[in-house]
Amino acid sequence: MIRRIGLIAGQNFSGWHKNARIWMTFALALVLCLMLSDQMLTRAQTYDASIQVFEPYIWTFGDSGSVLLSTVLLLVLFADMPFIDQATPYRLARTTRNIWLAGQVVYVVFSVTLYHLFLLLVESLLAMPWAYTGNVWSRTSAAFAYGGDGKVPVSLKTMEMSTPYACAAAVFLLMLLYSLFVASLMLLINLTAGNAAGVVGVLLINLYGYLLDAELIRRIFDIPAEVLYRANVLCGWLSPLRHATFPMHDFGYDYLPGLHVSVGLFLLLNTVFLALSGRRMRKYDFSFVQVGEGER
């Protein structure tokens, strides 16, 4: 069974080199990294200032807006889940529906992992001319943190309560789990209501997470500043996007969710969505159409 699942996942990867959507996704991810890390890299270049090699990645994707943008790009990769092509009837004849679906899930997991490794690699390579590898925050990050100009989302709390290597690993894990949460939700909606509904559903869940921001709510509803902290804590618990944002966690002196809570929540939701997708697959009505070469 494991071999058949691996073969199905591998066959999906075999068409990457001639799939325009794959190339476009990674090209857009490269542009996104260049845009979001521009302020920090410009400062490092201007003042010949050193930065820790993972800092551009940490500060770029330690912001909920950047996490959202990186996740939206995955819509290009996964909008057509489950991946049905000319070979699908043959595969279904040789195995069960659930094994075929498991192969698609393994493909999605590895695709998301490769995508986020690409983001980490690009950010690290961009920083390389001014970077050092020591597990110590740079003075450049400290200048942004204490300056508070907002151009780079450097969190002083993050610097005080973690180290660059541990922080980079946590940011990577949270983004990976959030992307898998979005992908598993899209898969369930696609199987239930169609691909268009899946795209709309993912956009809405991202929009919900983005709008559930304490500062935005304060400006819209003009709530008193003294209750802003409570609103921030509430948003931190209710927004999946905030759960995927490293600084929006409890480091021992507030009531935000801890890292273990967010990781556990994403794992639970992913398991539930995939289990529901497996049940829905039993009654899924396949529709096979002629597919051109190089497309799924």
C-alpha positions in Angstrom: 0.0 0.0 0.0 2.8 2.4 0.9 4.5 1.7 -2.4 1.3 2.4 -4.4 0.8 5.7 -2.5 4.4 6.7 -3.2 4.0 5.8 -6.9 0.9 8.0 -7.2 2.6 10.9 -5.5 5.7 10.4 -7.6 3.7 10.4 -10.9 2.4 13.9 -9.9 5.9 15.2 -9.4 7.0 13.7 -12.8 5.2 16.4 -14.7 6.7 19.4 -12.8 9.4 20.3 -15.3 6.8 20.9 -18.0 4.0 22.4 -15.9 3.7 26.2 -16.3 1.8 26.6 -13.1 4.7 25.2 -11.1 7.2 27.6 -12.7 4.9 30.5 -12.2 4.3 29.7 -8.5 8.0 29.6 -7.7 8.8 32.6 -9.9 6.1 34.6 -8.0 7.5 33.3 -4.7 10.9 34.6 -5.7 9.5 38.1 -6.5 7.6 38.0 -3.2 10.8 37.4 -1.2 12.6 40.2 -3.1 9.8 42.6 -2.3 9.3 41.8 1.3 12.9 41.7 2.3 13.9 44.8 0.4 13.9 47.2 3.4 16.3 45.1 5.6 18.6 44.2 2.7 18.8 47.8 1.6 19.8 49.0 5.1 22.4 46.2 5.3 23.8 47.3 1.9 23.7 51.0 2.6 25.4 50.8 6.0 27.5 47.7 5.2 25.7 46.2 8.3 25.9 42.5 9.2 22.7 40.4 9.6 22.1 36.9 10.8 21.6 34.6 7.9 18.0 33.7 8.8 16.9 37.1 9.9 15.4 38.2 6.5 13.3 35.0 6.5 12.2 35.4 10.2 11.2 39.0 9.8 9.6 38.7 6.4 7.4 35.8 7.4 7.0 36.8 11.1 4.3 39.1 9.8 0.7 37.9 9.2 0.4 39.8 5.9 3.5 38.1 4.5 2.3 34.7 5.6 -1.1 35.3 3.9 0.6 36.3 0.6 2.9 33.3 0.6 -0.1 31.0 1.2 -2.3 32.6 -1.5 0.4 31.6 -4.1 -0.3 28.0 -3.3 -3.8 28.4 -4.9 -2.0 28.3 -8.2 -0.6 24.8 -7.3 -3.6 23.3 -5.6 -6.7 24.9 -7.1 -7.4 21.7 -9.2 -7.3 19.2 -6.4 -7.9 16.3 -6.6 -5.5 16.0 -9.4 -7.3 14.2 -12.2 -5.5 13.5 -15.5 -5.5 10.9 -18.3 -3.8 8.3 -16.1 -6.4 8.6 -13.3 -8.8 5.9 -14.6 -5.9 3.5 -14.8 -4.7 4.2 -11.3 -8.2 3.9 -9.9 -8.7 0.6 -11.6 -5.4 -0.7 -10.0 -6.1 0.5 -6.5 -8.8 1.9 -4.2 -10.1 5.4 -4.0 -8.6 6.1 -0.6 -5.1 4.9 -1.6 -5.3 7.2 -4.6 -6.4 10.1 -2.4 -3.6 9.3 0.0 -1.1 9.6 -2.9 -2.5 13.0 -3.6 -2.2 14.0 0.0 1.5 12.9 0.1 2.1 14.9 -3.0 0.6 18.0 -1.4 2.6 17.6 1.8 5.9 17.3 -0.1 5.0 20.1 -2.5 4.2 22.4 0.4 7.4 21.5 2.1 9.5 22.1 -1.0 7.8 25.4 -1.5 8.6 26.6 2.0 12.2 25.3 1.8 12.5 27.4 -1.4 11.3 30.5 0.5 13.9 29.8 3.3 16.7 29.2 0.7 15.9 32.4 -1.3 15.8 34.6 1.8 19.1 33.1 3.1 20.8 33.6 -0.3 19.6 37.2 -0.5 21.2 37.8 2.9 24.4 36.0 2.1 26.6 39.1 1.2 26.1 40.6 4.6 25.3 37.5 6.7 26.9 35.6 9.5 25.8 32.2 10.8 26.1 32.7 14.5 23.0 32.1 16.6 22.9 35.7 17.8 20.6 38.5 16.7 22.3 41.3 14.7 22.5 45.0 15.5 20.6 45.7 12.3 17.6 43.8 13.7 18.0 45.6 17.0 18.0 48.9 15.2 14.7 48.1 13.5 13.2 46.7 16.7 14.0 49.8 18.9 13.4 52.2 16.0 9.8 51.1 15.7 9.4 52.6 12.2 7.3 49.7 11.0 9.2 49.3 7.7 10.5 45.9 8.8 8.2 43.9 11.1 10.9 43.2 13.7 9.5 42.0 17.0 11.4 43.0 20.1 9.5 40.3 22.0 10.7 37.7 19.5 14.3 38.8 20.0 14.1 38.8 23.8 12.5 35.3 24.0 14.2 33.3 21.3 17.3 32.8 19.2 17.6 33.0 15.4 17.9 29.3 14.7 15.0 28.3 17.1 12.9 31.2 15.7 13.5 30.2 12.1 12.5 26.6 12.8 9.3 27.8 14.6 8.4 30.2 11.7 9.0 27.4 9.2 6.9 24.9 11.1 4.0 27.3 11.6 3.9 28.4 8.0 4.1 24.8 6.8 1.2 23.7 9.1 -0.9 26.7 8.1 -0.3 26.0 4.4 -1.3 22.3 4.9 -4.4 23.6 6.8 -5.3 25.7 3.8 -4.6 22.9 1.3 -6.6 20.2 3.3 -9.5 22.6 3.6 -9.4 23.3 -0.1 -9.3 19.6 -0.9 -12.4 19.0 1.3 -14.3 21.9 -0.3 -13.3 20.8 -3.8 -14.5 17.3 -3.2 -17.8 18.6 -1.8 -18.7 21.6 -3.9 -16.2 21.9 -6.8 -12.9 23.6 -7.5 -14.4 27.1 -7.7 -15.9 26.8 -4.3 -12.6 25.6 -2.9 -10.7 28.7 -4.2 -13.4 31.0 -2.8 -13.4 29.2 0.5 -9.7 29.5 1.0 -9.7 33.2 0.0 -12.5 33.8 2.6 -10.7 31.9 5.4 -7.5 34.0 4.7 -9.6 37.2 4.5 -11.2 36.3 7.9 -7.8 35.7 9.5 -6.4 39.0 8.1 -9.4 41.1 9.1 -9.4 39.7 12.6 -6.7 42.1 13.7 -7.0 44.1 16.9 -5.6 47.3 15.6 -7.9 47.2 12.5 -10.9 46.5 14.7 -9.9 49.4 17.0 -9.8 51.8 14.1 -13.1 50.6 12.6 -15.1 50.5 15.8 -13.2 53.1 17.7 -12.8 50.9 20.8 -10.9 52.4 23.7 -7.1 51.8 23.8 -7.3 50.1 27.2 -9.3 47.2 25.8 -6.9 46.8 22.8 -4.9 44.2 24.6 -8.0 42.0 25.3 -9.0 42.3 21.6 -5.5 41.3 20.6 -5.6 38.2 22.7 -9.0 37.3 21.4 -7.9 37.7 17.8 -4.8 35.7 18.5 -7.0 32.7 19.6 -9.7 33.0 17.0 -7.7 33.7 13.8 -5.9 30.8 12.1 -3.6 33.3 10.4 -2.5 34.6 13.8 -1.8 31.1 14.9 0.6 30.9 11.9 2.4 34.1 12.9 5.3 33.6 15.3 5.2 36.9 17.3 1.4 36.3 18.0 2.2 33.6 20.6 2.6 33.4 24.4 6.2 33.7 25.6 5.4 33.4 29.3 3.9 36.8 30.2 0.6 37.1 28.2 -2.5 35.1 27.4 -1.9 34.5 23.7 -1.8 30.8 22.5 1.5 29.0 23.0 3.4 27.5 20.1 2.3 24.0 21.2 -1.3 25.0 21.1 -1.1 26.3 17.5 0.8 23.3 16.3 -1.7 21.0 18.0 -4.6 22.9 16.6 -3.3 22.8 13.0 -2.6 19.1 13.3 -6.1 18.4 14.6 -7.8 20.5 11.9 -5.7 18.9 9.2 -6.5 15.4 10.5 -10.3 16.2 10.6 -10.3 17.7 7.1 -8.4 14.8 5.6 -10.7 12.3 7.3 -13.7 14.1 6.0 -12.1 14.1 2.5 -11.6 10.4 2.7 -15.3 9.9 3.5 -16.3 12.2 0.7 -14.1 10.4 -1.7 -16.2 7.3 -1.5 -19.1 9.1 -3.2 -17.1 11.5 -5.3 -18.3 11.5 -8.9 -15.2 11.6 -11.2 -15.5 13.5 -14.5 -12.8 12.7 -17.0 -12.1 15.0 -19.9 -9.4 15.1 -22.5 -6.3 16.7 -21.0 -3.5 18.2 -23.1 0.1 17.3 -22.8 1.9 19.0 -19.8 -1.4 19.6 -17.9 -3.1 17.7 -15.2 
